């Protein structure tokens, strides 16, 4: 059928959603090392936490995650209403986070990477999806 996505696209979409689930699992487990491993080690990655400016570069982005994940008062995140799109080697997951009852819209962007490009992690599968951008913003309510 012409309107049906091909098997490769469906497999890519499932892989991106699995990478996204690993992101929220690392967050909720407060696993700083797992969080770092989910991001492309590049000076070009970016992250925008709610009410914060853009943070650029793997080291700086991980510094922000370390501060969040080691905060004993940081509540867990529930991620829902996820939707994924794959365009070439880019995967985009949009959805809704709920943090301590506060609704947040979130977008996570992943890049497909070959193991050969990731010299510091020999345990990486042949291809993997790594975060290159996270953006979370509170939902504004107007009465």
N, C-alpha and C positions, 0 to 999 in steps of 0.2 A: 504494500500500500504506500502511496506517495506521501501521505500525511503522517505515517508512523516513523518515529526516530529510528535510525539504524542501531544495530547492536553495539557498535563501538561507542556511539554517543551515549547510549544508556549505561554502558559500563563506566564511561568517564564520569557521568553524572553521579552514579552510585559511589564511585571512588572519591569524588569531591565531597559528597555528603558525609562519607565516612571520615574524611580528614576533618570536616567541620565538627563532627561529633567528638573526635579526639581532642579538638581545641577546647570544647566546653568541658570535657572530662578532665583535662589537665587543669582547667580553671577551678572546677569544683573540688578536685583532689588537692589543690594548692601545690601542684607539682611544677616547680620552677624549671627543672631540667627538661621535663616533657614539653613544657611551653616553649622553651628555647629551641628544641629540636623540631617543632612544628613550623618554624619560620625559616625562610630563605636567609642564609647568611650573606647579606648584602647591605651596602650603604644606602640602597634605594628603597628598602621596605619602609612603610609608613604606618602609623597608628594614631587614631584620634579617639581618646577616651572621652566619655561625657564631660562636658564643661572644661575641656582641655584643648590646648593648641595641638597642631600636628607635631608628632615626634618622628624623626627620620633616622634610619640606620639601625642595623640589628642590635648593636650594643646598647644604644639609647632606648630602643623599644623594649628590650629585655629588662633594662633598669626599671622601666615603668611597671612591667609585669611583676618583677620581683617585689617591688613596693606593695603592689596590690595583693599578691598571693601570700606574702608573709604578714599581712595585716590580720591579726586574729579576729577583728571585728568585721572583716569582709564577708558579706553574705554570699551564698551560692547563687548561681544564675540558672534560671529555667529558660531554655530556648525553644521556641515554638513557631508555628506557621512558616516553616522554612521552605524556600523555593530555590532551586539551583539551576544554573544555566552554564553550559560549557561552550566556549567559542575558541576553537583551536587549542592552544595550550594554556588558556585562562579559564578558571572556574570561578563563578560568582555565586555566593550564597547570601540571600537576603532573608531576614526574618525578624522576629520580635523576641527580645530578652525581657525577662522580668527579674529585677533585682530588688529584694526587700519590698516587693509590692509596687515598685516603680516601673512603668512600661518604658522600654527603650527599643528603638529601631536599630538594627545592626546590619552591616554589610561586611562580609569577609571575602577577600579576593585571594585566590590561590593560583599558583603557576605550576604547570607540570614540569618536573625536573628529572633529568637522567642521572643515574647513580654516578656516572663518569664526571658529572659536574659538581658532585658533592664529595670531594676528596676526604673530608674529615669524618665521614660516617659510613664505614664499609658495610654496616648492617642494613642500610637503606635498600629497599627493593629496587628492581631494575628501573622503574619509574615511580615517582611519588609526587603528591601534590603538596606544596608548601605555601604557607601564608606569605603574601607580599603586602597586604593591607587589611586593617581592621578599623571599622568606624562604628561607634555607638553614640546615639544621641537620644536624650529623653524625648518622649512624646509630649508635646504641649497640648494642654486642654483649654479650650475656650468655652465659656458658658454663654 
